[in-house]
């Protein structure tokens, strides 16, 4: 069992969960990406607990990859949340306005209490990524 599963909880927001389902991105890929993020393997630290990570598309090279935006507070945060994604060939980057909004969401999520996270789960606003051995 990887260290991340013992300590960190991994989530995806409602939008990202739908995107991952439509793009056929399995939770195992997200868990691997979360492990890499915790290890510092990210494409960019966008500030405000927001990071950009490349996610390979199955069966494609770098051209067909995705960019995902994640909320995480390094080095000792207890949770990570996948917030937004886009195909690299569909757009170059997010706008400053999108970055600002996602940064606020990321900061709010990583600083939320366990009770607040529980309410988000119950409301269906977020989904916990499950590790299946």
N, C-alpha and C positions, 0 to 999 in steps of 0.2 A: 504494500500500500504506500502510495506516495505521501510525502509530508503534508502537502496541501489539503488532503482529505481529512487529516486529523485535526487541523487547526482552523482552516479557512472554509467559509461557506461561499458557494458560488451561485449567483443569481442571474436571471435575464429579465428585463422588463417586458411588459406585454407586447410592445411593438417588436422588440428583438426576438421574442419567442415565436411570433408569427413569421417574421422574416426567416429565421433559421429553419422553421418547418417548410416554408415554401422553397427555400434554396437547398433543402435536404442536408443541412449541416447538423450532424449528430452531437449530442451532449458530450460524447467522448472527445470530440475535437475541441469543444469549448473548455473542457477540463484540462486538456493538454495546453491550450493557449493560456489558461489561468496559471498553470504551473510555470510557464515561461515568463509570464508577466511578473510573478512574484520573484523570479530569479533575475529580473531586470532586463529581460530580452524583449524590448519594445522598440518600435520604430520611432516613437516620439513621446516625450513628456510634454503635454499641452498645458500643464499648469492646473492648479485648482483640483487636484485629484483626478484629472482626466488624462488618459493615455490612448495612443493609437497603436494598434497591433495589426500586422499582416496575418491573414488567415488564408491558407492555401485552399483552393477549390479542388475537390477531388477530381483527378484526371486532367488537370490543367497545370500549366506552368505558372510562372510569376505573372504573366500577362492576365491570366484568368483569375487572379487572386482577389480576395476581398480586403477591405480595410474595416476594422472594427474599433469602436470607441468604447472604452471601459472606464468605470469609476473604481478607483482603488487608492488607498492611502498607504504609501510605503513607509517604513519597512514592516510594520507589525500590525497591519489592519486585520480584522477578523473576517472581513467579507469583501467580495469583489462583485461588480455588476456589469453585465454586458448591456450597453445602452443603444447603440446605433451601428449600422453597417452599410457599406455600399461596395459595389464592384469597382475595382480599380479602373477598368476600361469605360465605366459609365460616367465617372466624374473624378476630377483630380483631387479635390479636397472639400471640406465643409467650409461654409462661410464663417466670418468672424461672429456674426449673430448666432449661428448654430453652435459654434464653439462656446460662446458665453453661456447660452442656455444649458447646454449639456454639462458644462463645468459646474453650474449651480446645482443641477440635479445630482451629479456625482458627489459633490461635497455634502449635500443634504443626506444622501443615502449612506455614505461611509460614516457619517457622524450620528446617524439615527440610533436610537436605543433598540434593544432586542424587542421590546414591546411594540415599538413603532414598526419594525420590520415584520413582526407577527401580524399586525393589522394590514400591512401591504399585501402579505401573502394571502390572508383571509379574503381580502377584497379582490384578489386576482390581478393586482397591479404589477406584481412580480411573481416569478416562478423560480423555485430552487432547482438548480441543476443537480441531478442525482448521480452518484457514482455507483455503477453496477459492476461488481466483481465477477 
